[in-house]
Amino acid sequence: MFASEGIAVAHAPLTWSADDLRGLAVPTLLVVGDTDFLRVEHVAEMLNLIPDARLAVLTATTHVSLCGVRRCSCRR
């Protein structure tokens, strides 16, 4: 049951608007795997909307395997 719920959430449209992202006033680190179901290009669009956000793209990493990552380097 958990897997099917997770898949449904992953394919559901995001409810955040561009204005919502522009309005974030907290330190934000976007983390994505280079083989994630989220495309790096889409996360980069989010990066450009969120003030002072940072992006970490992890190589050879999927969305599920992000839980096992111990360290990464960040870039803007």
Secondary structure, DSSP 4 states (H G I P E B T S, - for coil): -HHHHHHHHHHSPP---HHHHHT--S--EEEEETTSSS-HHHHHHHHHHSTT-EEEEETT--TGGGGG------B-
